Amino acid sequence: MRKYLGLALLVALASGCGHKSTGADHFARGLAYYKDGKFDKAAAQFEDALTSMQTNALALNFLGVCRLKEGESETGLRNLQDAVRLDPGYLPARYNLALAQLEQGQAEDAVANLRQVVQSSAAPADSHYQLGLAYLRVSAWGQAEEAFKTHLQSNPKSAETLNCLGVAAARKHEFASAKHWFEQCISADPKFATAYLNLASLEHHQLGQKKEAFAHYEAYLDLMPKVQPREDVRLAMLQVRQDLAAAAVKQPPHATEAPPKPAKPPETPTPPAVAVAQASKPPAPQVDTVAPKPSMATPPLVVTATVVSATMPPPPPPPAPVKKVRIPIATRTLKPGNRTKALVYYNTGVNDQPQNKIGDYTKAIATDPTYARAYYNLAITYADIGQHDRALDNYELALIADPNFTDARFNYALLLQDQGYIDDAIVQFEKILAASPDDASVHLSLGALYARDRATYSKARDHYQAFLRLLPNSPPAHSIRRWLDQNR
């Protein structure tokens, strides 16, 4: 929240330039240091100014903000509280105090101060938005909604506000309204990642719209390619994949569905080293996503008994199932090419129409045969159109080019599992664990694979217990504990 304090200080700066005091020189130097971001030196000057300006709320306001910027939360709060006590009508100090209280978890006090701020005609432009955030923190969903709607009147395209309205509606269990607000947020700002995550969670847990949820989880990850995916998001996507796969099994044989996409989206290109100007308005703080409902336990498989006539011999036992074995591409030496030129084709593929992506990535690979990410994106593109063998080939090539490419190995294992190459999938998951023993999603996948066979129940228990140690309160935890109790 500290990044919002500077915004309010602009108001203070404009309103306080006319103040006269015997410590004016110290105060002026303090302002100069503040503008340069030297908050420790600015604080020293404001303290010197206060020795001769004992009742100056303006200096206390700036001193409080500097202390907060330096991480001295308690001292900064006291300075701002002193400023408000000295001059209850000094709006910038009250506004800064409210934001600091909100950051320090004192949401009720923040609500009280922001309610006074919004009554002033000189209130900062985002006062109702901040009031809405404070109401969310104290679970006053209806009042939060009113505050956000008031802010929306003057900022109809504010993605932060639209997203927060979705959160408030979801907390009120008005799920259709929440979906509307999240969709409006995405329409206003297609790159607002949090809205995709909130919408996916809503569709997954409250609306039961699994396909839509998977697409929005994927869009969220696609917008954050350089950030390690949150473990709960990966697990949610894995759960949706399993639900979709289970639903597909229940369909009549002639009703085929397009295969779900892999759990991780294609990698996006690295942007060129061009400085990006900072937005004039600071970004909104993180808002909690819609709380997921506890996941339901997977129903057991029902085996239909066959009635055998007493006068007829029993049918012969079915043949033993044949295990599918994947014969991977032989290891080969890949010679480096022109990575700069390959990157041009790669970036074109990332932003191109689906029907053109294969050609773009193929050109990138031909230009530089060691370009692992190009193989990876090409594999995902082939999987999307149902050409699974080619997808597997390209995952294997990506791993030849970069054996440490964990995302490629994870997707490769998932696709092997989907195509019935269970033993090969287990090998790939185990390789991931060898490098990353605390990868909870891999423990979950291996637990499910080993739990299919009583001969490997002990291994399933090991992986499920490892998962529970890592994520004891995650949605699958209840079902896993029940399975462990039933299969000791």
Buried (B, 14 or more C-beta within 10 A) or exposed (E): BBEBBBBBBEBBBEBBEEEEBEBEEBBEBBBEBBEEEBBEBBBBBBBBBBEBBEEBBBBBBBBBBBBBBBEBBEBBBBBBBBBBEBBEEBBBBBBBBBBBBBBBEBBEBBBBBBBBBBEEEEBBEBBBBBBBBBBBBEEBBEBBBBBBBBBBEEBEEBBBBBBBBBBBBBBBEBBEBBBBBBBBBBEBBEEBBBBBBBBBBBBBBBBEBBBBBBBBBBBBBBBBBEEEBBBBBBBBBBBBBBBBBEEBEEEEEEEEEEBBBBBBBBBBBEEEEEEEEEEEEBEBBEBEBBEBEEBEEBEEEEEEEEEEEEEEEEEEEEEEEEEEEBEBEEEEEBEEBEEEEBBBBBBBBBEBEEEEBBEBBBBBBEBBBBBBBBBBBBBBBBBBBEBBEBBBBBBBBBBBBBEEBBBBBBBBBBBBBBBBBBEBBBEBBEBBBEEEEEBBBBBBBBBBBBBEEEEBBEBBBBBBBBBBEBBEEBBBBBBBBEBBEEEE
